[in-house]
C-alpha cells in the first residue's frame, strides 16, 4: 500500500511538472511517465483517465500548499496583523520562487476548469481548504465576519500572486511593497484603520 501511495504521489508530482513545463496540451500519460522517469504505461495504470490524472494533480497541489501554510504559525494561530502580513508575504515569495512550478501548474488547471466541470469541482474542493485557512486567520485577527471576507481575501491574494508570478520585473511588488499591500488588505478585511508607516 505504501509503495502504491508513493508511486501515485510521484506521478502526481510529475504531472505538476509536466503542466508547468508544457501546459495542458503537453499533459499526457506518456509525458508524465517520462517526467517521472518510470516505465511507459505506469501513469495510465494508476490513473486510467485524463480526469483522474488532473484530479491527482489538483489534490497534490492542495496538499503541498496546506503543508506550507501549516509551517507558518502566524497563518494558523494567534498572531498580530503585521505578523500575518509578514507570513503571507513570505508565502507568496516562496510560491513565486521555489514553488513557481506548482503555481504555473495551478493556473494551467484553473484556465482549463471552465471547460471541464469535473476539474472545476476538484479545484473548488481543493480551494475550500485555502478559504478555511483564510477564514480562521481573519477570525483570529478580529474580523467581524470572517466567513464573508475569506473569499475576497483569497481572491485578492491570488491576484497578487498571479501578478508576482507573471508580470515584468518593473511591475512586480518589491518585498516591502508586498508586505505593506498585504497589511492594508488585512486591515481592510478586519475593518480597522491602516496605521501610518
Secondary structure, DSSP 4 states (H G I P E B T S, - for coil): -HHHHHHHHHHHHHHHHHHHHHTTTT--HHHHHHHHT--TTHHHHH--SHHHHHHHHHHHHHHHHHHHHHT-GGGTS---HHHHHHHHHHHHHHHTTTTHHHHHHHHHHHHHHTT-HHHHHHHHHHHHHHHHHHHHHHHHTT-TTHHHHHHHHHHHHHHHHHHHHHS-GGGSPPHHHHHHHHHHHHHHHTT-PPPP-
